[in-house]
C-alpha cells in the first residue's frame, strides 16, 4: 500500500475569494507585506498497488477524474510513499 499526497489549487486565471479574504485578514493582523494568497486543499490517498509507479498512475487518474475540477483547478502529486506500517514488496 502507498500513500500519495495531492495538492489541488485554483488555476492562476481563476479568482480566489477565499484567498483574498485570508489576505485581508492577515493585513488586518499587521502582516501588510503579504501579497497574493491562494487557498487550496491537500488530499492524502492510500491505495493498494504493486509498486510506487502504479500507485502514482492510479492517483493521477483519480486527480483527473474526481479530485480536481479541470475547468478551474490543477493538481500536483507531491509524493507517493509506502503507507505507514505497510510492507513493500520488491
C-alpha positions as CSV (number, residue, x, y, z in Angstrom):
1,X,0.0,0.0,0.0
2,X,1.1,3.5,-0.8
3,X,0.1,6.9,0.4
4,X,0.0,9.8,-2.1
5,X,-0.3,13.5,-1.2
6,X,-2.1,15.5,-3.7
7,X,-2.3,19.3,-3.8
8,X,-5.3,20.9,-5.6
9,X,-5.3,24.6,-6.3
10,X,-7.3,27.0,-8.4
11,X,-5.8,27.9,-11.8
12,X,-4.0,31.2,-11.8
13,X,-6.7,32.7,-14.1
14,X,-9.5,31.9,-11.6
15,X,-10.3,34.4,-8.9
16,X,-9.8,33.0,-5.3
17,X,-12.2,34.8,-3.0
18,X,-11.1,32.6,0.0
19,X,-7.5,33.6,-0.6
20,X,-8.4,37.2,-0.9
21,X,-10.3,37.0,2.4
22,X,-7.3,35.4,4.1
23,X,-5.0,38.1,2.7
24,X,-7.3,40.9,4.0
25,X,-7.4,39.2,7.5
26,X,-3.6,38.9,7.5
27,X,-3.3,42.6,6.6
28,X,-5.7,43.4,9.5
29,X,-3.4,41.5,11.8
30,X,-0.4,43.6,10.8
31,X,1.0,41.4,8.0
32,X,0.8,44.1,5.4
33,X,3.7,42.6,3.4
34,X,1.5,39.6,2.4
35,X,0.6,39.5,-1.3
36,X,-1.3,37.1,-3.4
37,X,-2.7,34.5,-1.0
38,X,-4.2,31.4,-2.8
39,X,-6.1,28.8,-0.9
40,X,-6.1,25.1,-2.0
41,X,-6.6,21.7,-0.5
42,X,-4.4,18.7,0.4
43,X,-5.7,15.2,-0.2
44,X,-4.0,12.1,1.2
45,X,-4.9,9.0,-0.6
46,X,-3.9,5.5,0.4
47,X,-4.0,3.0,-2.4
48,X,-3.2,-0.7,-2.9
49,X,-0.7,-1.1,-5.7
50,X,2.2,-3.4,-6.6
51,X,4.7,-0.5,-6.7
52,X,5.0,3.3,-6.4
53,X,4.8,3.8,-10.1
54,X,1.5,2.0,-10.3
55,X,0.2,3.9,-7.3
56,X,1.2,7.2,-8.9
57,X,-0.6,6.3,-12.1
58,X,-3.8,5.5,-10.3
59,X,-3.7,8.7,-8.2
60,X,-3.1,10.7,-11.4
61,X,-6.2,9.1,-12.9
62,X,-8.2,10.0,-9.7
63,X,-7.0,13.5,-9.9
64,X,-8.1,13.9,-13.5
65,X,-11.5,12.2,-12.9
66,X,-12.5,13.4,-9.5
67,X,-10.1,15.2,-7.1
68,X,-9.7,18.3,-9.2
69,X,-12.2,20.2,-11.4
70,X,-10.2,20.5,-14.7
71,X,-12.1,23.7,-15.6
72,X,-11.0,25.6,-12.5
73,X,-8.3,23.6,-10.7
74,X,-4.9,22.0,-11.2
75,X,-3.4,19.2,-9.1
76,X,0.0,18.0,-8.3
77,X,1.1,14.8,-6.7
78,X,3.7,15.8,-4.1
79,X,4.8,12.3,-3.1
80,X,4.0,8.6,-3.3
81,X,5.4,6.7,-0.3
82,X,4.8,3.4,1.3
83,X,1.9,3.6,3.7
84,X,2.8,3.6,7.4
85,X,3.1,0.1,8.6
86,X,2.7,-1.4,5.1
87,X,5.2,-3.9,3.9
88,X,6.5,-3.0,0.4
89,X,7.3,-5.9,-1.9
90,X,10.0,-5.5,-4.4
